[in-house]
Amino acid sequence: MDDGVIGILTTGLPVLLAHFAVTLALLGVGVACYNAITPFHELELMRSGNTAAGLVLGGNFIALAIPLAATLATSLVVLDIVVWGVVALLVQLIAFAAAARLIPGLRGMIETGNTAAACMLVGIQVAVALLNAGAMAG
């Protein structure tokens, strides 16, 4: 019985680690793209004590991770993870762009530490992430 478990670990663990590494890399790319398109600099604002910026950045990680997790759970090969992961990230970036247009003055609100605006943005992003993940899990 131990040989079976060891055999499964020997063949399955490298696949698991490769899939996880690819998904983690996609998350990093997604966060970098998000930071590039946002009109505010969350890390700088957060370092200066801006709670709203910290909420937005943390929410972004969660909102990007949710559909990536669904992709990881439903894909069997790395190429599927990459293709659907990129689609998931694009949907999330579009969701941010739409939210930024729907919330007039968002940049100023986040930069001045308006946590209500940050919570609204995070709520929109997480809601879209959950729908995105559900659609991908199909």
C-alpha positions as CSV (number, residue, x, y, z in Angstrom):
1,M,0.0,0.0,0.0
2,D,2.8,2.4,0.8
3,D,4.3,1.8,-2.7
4,G,1.0,2.9,-4.2
5,V,1.0,6.1,-2.2
6,I,4.7,6.8,-2.9
7,G,4.0,6.1,-6.6
8,I,1.1,8.5,-6.7
9,L,3.2,11.1,-5.0
10,T,6.1,10.6,-7.3
11,T,4.0,11.1,-10.4
12,G,1.4,13.5,-9.1
13,L,3.5,15.9,-7.0
14,P,5.5,17.2,-9.9
15,V,2.3,17.9,-11.9
16,L,0.7,19.6,-8.9
17,L,3.8,21.8,-8.4
18,A,4.0,22.7,-12.1
19,H,0.3,23.6,-12.2
20,F,0.5,25.6,-9.0
21,A,3.7,27.4,-10.2
22,V,2.0,28.4,-13.5
23,T,-1.1,29.6,-11.7
24,L,1.0,31.6,-9.2
25,A,2.9,33.1,-12.1
26,L,-0.4,34.1,-13.7
27,L,-1.5,35.7,-10.4
28,G,1.8,37.7,-10.4
29,V,1.3,38.8,-14.0
30,G,-2.3,39.7,-13.2
31,V,-1.4,41.9,-10.2
32,A,1.4,43.5,-12.2
33,C,-1.0,44.3,-15.1
34,Y,-3.6,45.6,-12.6
35,N,-1.0,47.9,-11.0
36,A,0.0,49.1,-14.4
37,I,-3.6,50.1,-15.4
38,T,-4.8,51.6,-12.1
39,P,-4.5,55.4,-11.9
40,F,-3.3,55.2,-8.3
41,H,-0.2,53.5,-6.8
42,E,-1.6,51.2,-4.1
43,L,1.8,50.1,-2.7
44,E,3.0,53.6,-2.2
45,L,-0.3,54.7,-0.7
46,M,-0.4,51.6,1.5
47,R,3.1,52.2,2.8
48,S,2.0,55.7,3.9
49,G,-0.8,54.2,5.9
50,N,-3.7,54.5,3.4
51,T,-6.1,51.7,4.5
52,A,-8.2,52.1,1.4
53,A,-5.3,51.4,-0.9
54,G,-4.4,48.3,1.2
55,L,-8.0,47.1,0.9
56,V,-8.0,47.6,-2.9
57,L,-4.7,45.8,-3.4
58,G,-5.7,42.9,-1.1
59,G,-9.1,42.7,-2.8
60,N,-7.3,42.6,-6.2
61,F,-5.2,39.6,-5.2
62,I,-8.4,37.8,-4.0
63,A,-10.4,38.8,-7.1
64,L,-7.7,37.6,-9.4
65,A,-7.1,34.4,-7.4
66,I,-10.7,33.2,-7.4
67,P,-11.1,32.6,-11.2
68,L,-7.5,31.3,-11.4
69,A,-8.3,28.7,-8.7
70,A,-11.3,27.6,-10.7
71,T,-9.1,27.3,-13.8
72,L,-6.6,25.3,-11.8
73,A,-9.3,23.0,-10.4
74,T,-10.8,22.3,-13.8
75,S,-7.8,22.1,-16.1
76,L,-5.8,19.0,-16.6
77,V,-2.8,20.4,-18.6
78,V,-0.7,23.5,-18.3
79,L,-1.8,25.0,-21.6
80,D,-5.5,25.0,-20.4
81,I,-4.4,26.7,-17.2
82,V,-2.5,29.4,-19.2
83,V,-5.2,30.0,-21.8
84,W,-8.1,30.1,-19.3
85,G,-6.0,31.9,-16.8
86,V,-5.3,34.7,-19.2
87,V,-9.0,34.9,-20.1
88,A,-9.8,35.1,-16.4
89,L,-7.3,37.9,-15.8
90,L,-8.6,39.9,-18.8
91,V,-12.1,39.6,-17.5
92,Q,-11.0,40.9,-14.1
93,L,-9.1,43.8,-15.6
94,I,-12.1,44.7,-17.6
95,A,-14.2,44.6,-14.4
96,F,-11.8,47.0,-12.8
97,A,-12.0,49.4,-15.8
98,A,-15.8,49.2,-15.7
99,A,-15.9,49.8,-11.9
100,A,-13.6,52.8,-12.3
101,R,-16.0,54.3,-14.8
102,L,-19.0,53.6,-12.7
103,I,-17.5,55.2,-9.6
104,P,-16.8,58.8,-10.5
105,G,-13.7,60.2,-8.7
106,L,-12.5,56.8,-7.6
107,R,-8.8,57.7,-7.9
108,G,-9.2,60.7,-5.6
109,M,-11.3,58.7,-3.1
110,I,-8.7,55.9,-2.9
111,E,-5.8,58.4,-2.7
112,T,-7.5,60.2,0.2
113,G,-8.2,56.9,2.1
114,N,-11.9,56.6,1.5
115,T,-12.5,53.0,2.7
116,A,-16.1,53.0,1.6
117,A,-15.0,53.5,-2.0
118,A,-12.4,50.8,-1.6
119,C,-14.9,48.4,-0.2
120,M,-17.3,49.1,-3.1
121,L,-14.5,48.5,-5.6
122,V,-13.4,45.2,-3.9
123,G,-17.0,44.1,-3.7
124,I,-17.5,44.6,-7.5
125,Q,-14.2,42.8,-8.2
126,V,-15.0,39.8,-6.0
127,A,-18.5,39.5,-7.3
128,V,-17.2,39.4,-10.9
129,A,-14.5,37.0,-9.8
130,L,-17.0,34.6,-8.4
131,L,-19.2,34.8,-11.6
132,N,-16.0,34.4,-13.7
133,A,-15.0,31.3,-11.7
134,G,-18.4,29.8,-11.9
135,A,-18.5,30.3,-15.7
136,M,-15.1,28.7,-16.1
137,A,-16.0,25.7,-13.9
138,G,-19.2,25.4,-16.0
